[in-house]
């Protein structure tokens, strides 16, 4: 059943929460994604089978949450994640971050390390606004987004284009994690497909090299794409979650 939480910033966030034993599992979705995706539902069912607490939610401007997508930025969605974890969970949590959710989960882990039992990322895309969008823009596109405040890009996942705003780019620069120390003092598993055309394999290697912690591992899956949602990939996510739960 979907409920809503109103954050301190006044944003109304849709979520689904399952009661159960801890540590709980929190799923953080990707850019323009929502909590009805294959991975979120798979983890919900897995948690239900195990009697484990579980939380999934939509960032503001995403899915069933209020707000306009174009008005949001990394800082807003980070604040949304902090709010739902602080207000809707108890005790240590395992964060499972997909794509942009991987970036958000790293920010959350830095803000509340005492609440994190472990971290699993799937095609993590830290700093993608800078290293993806901005780095790939032509000079003309950079001029357009800075002058007009927005630019439209074609999407492989929707008929509607991606709208990239100047605010998204500038706000992203305030939350970069690969330009500063990144300490992860708990079990971490990074999962990455080699056929991912949205998040290059080199990003996963850079994240592994940059992060510091006692138990960091990267698993590369040959042929897996950005969705990482085949039965084998889903089983690998479940295994990674179980592993960090056991080691944490």
N, C-alpha and C positions, 0 to 999 in steps of 0.2 A: 504494500500500500504506500502510495506517494504522499509525503507530508511536506511542509514548508517551514523553513527557518528564516526569520528576519534578522539580518546581521546588524552589527553596530553602525555600519554605513548605510543602513536602510534598504539593503538589497534583499529580495525575497528569493531564497534558494530552495529548489526542489530536491528532495532526498528520499531514499528508502533505507530503513535501518532494520536489521535483524538482531534480536537479542541472542546472547549465547556466551560461551566461555571465552576468556581472553588467552593470549593477546588477540585482539580483533583484527580484521582486515579492512582496509579502506582503499577503494578503487578511485583513482584520479584519471579522468579521461583526457582525450586529446583536443587539439584545436578544432573548433566547430563540430566536435563530437558530442555525444550525450550518454546518459547512463543506461540507455536501452541497447547498447552495442553488444556484440557477441561475447567479448571478453568479460564485460561487467556482469552479464547474466550468467556466464559460466562460473565465475567466482562466487556469485550469489548462491547458485545451486550447490557448489562445492562447500561453502560455509554452512549452508543449511544441513547438508548431509553430515557434517562433522559437529554440528551443534555449536559452531563458532560465531561470535559476534561479527557483523558485517555492515559496512556502510558504503553506499554509492550515492553520488549527487551530481547535479548539473551546475556548472559555473554560471554566474549571471550572464545573460545574453545567450545562453546555450539551452537546448532542450526545453524542459518545462519550467525553468527558472525565469523570473522577470528580467526585463532590461533588454536593451538593444545590443546585439553583438558588436556592432561597429563602435559603440561607446566604450567598450572594455579594453583592458590591457593586462599584461602579465601581473602587475601589482594588484589589480582588482581580483583576478582569479586566485592569486596567492592568498589574498585576504579572505576570500570566500572559503578556501580550503582550510585555513587556520580556524575560521569561525565554526565550521561544521565539526572539525575534529575536537576542538575545545568544548563545544556545547553539546555534542551528540555522542561522544565516546568517553569511555573510562579506562584508565590504565594504559599500558603499552599497546601500540598498534603496529601492524605490518602494513606499510604503504606499498601499493602496487600502482605505478605510474606508467601510463601509455603515451608515447610520443610527447606532446607538450606536457602531459601529466607527469612525465619523468622529470622535466625541468621544475614543475611546481612541487613535486615531492622532494626534490633536493633543497628547494627553498624552505619547505616546511621542516625538513630534517634539521636544517641549520637553525631554525627559529625555536624548535622544541625538541632537541635531541633526547631529553629525558623521557619523552613519550613514545619514542620510536624503538620497537623491538627488532625491526629489520626492514629492508627495502628491496623491492623487485622492480626493475624498470624494463619496459618493452619498447624497443626502438626509441629510446630516450632522445629528446631533442633539446637539450639545454642550449640556451643562447641562440635559438633558431631565428629569431627576428633579426639578429645582427649577422650571423654566419650563414644564414639561408637567404632570407628575403633581401636584406640590404646588400649583402655581398654579391648576390646574383643580379641585382638591378642594373640596368644600363644607366648611363649618365642622364639620359632623358627621363627614365622612370624615377630616378632619385629626385630630379628637378620637379617632376609632376607631383610626387607625394609630398614633398616639402612645400610646394607652392599652393596646391589645391587641398592639402590635408588628407588626401586619399588617392588610391589607385586600385583598379580592378584587375585581377589576375584570373585566368581560367583555372578551373578545378577538375581534377581527375575523379572526384568522388561525388560531384553534384553538378546539375545543369546551371546552377547559379554560380557566378564567379566569386572568388575570394575578394573581399574588400580589405585592403591593407591600409591602415591609417597612419598618418604621421605620429599620432599619439602612441599607437602600438609600437612603432620603432623607437621612439624616444623613451617611453616607459620601459621597454625591454632593456634599454641600456642601463637603467637604474637597478636592474635585477640580474645582471649577468653573473654566472657562477664559475665560468672557466677562466676568468681573469683575476681570481682571488683564491686564497686557500680554500679547499673543499674537504673538510674532515668528516668522515662517516664512521663513527665509532660503534658500529653494529654490523651484523651480517648483511652483505649486499650482493645481489645477483643481477647483472646486466644481461638482458637477452636481446639479440640482434639478428635479423635476417640478412643474408648476403645479397639478396635480390631486391632489397628495399631501395626504391628510387627516390623516396622522399627524405629519408634520413640515411646518409651515406655510412657505410661500414667504418670509414675513417673517423666519423664522429664518435662512435662507440669506443674505438681504440684510444682516441684522445681523452675521452671521459675516464676510461680506466687508468690511463697514465697520469692524469691530473689529480684524481681523487686520492685521498689518503685514508687508510683504515686497516684494521687487523684482519679483515675477512672480506676481500673484494674479489669477485670472479666475473668474467665475461664469457658467455656462451654464444658462439656464432652458429647459425643454422643455415646450411647451404641451401639456396633456392627459396628461402622464406621471404615473403614480401612485407610491406609495411603493415598490412592488416594483422599478420601473425596470428591467424585465427583458424588454421587447419586443425583437425583433431590432434595431430602430433604436436603442433605448437601450443595448443591449449593444455595438453598433458604436461608439456614442459613448463608452462607457467605454474601449474598446480604443484609440480615437483619442486620448483624454485621456492614457492611460498612455504611448502612443507619443510624445506631445508632450512630456510632462515628462521622459521618457528622453532625447529628442533635445536638449531645452533644458538639461537638467542636465549 
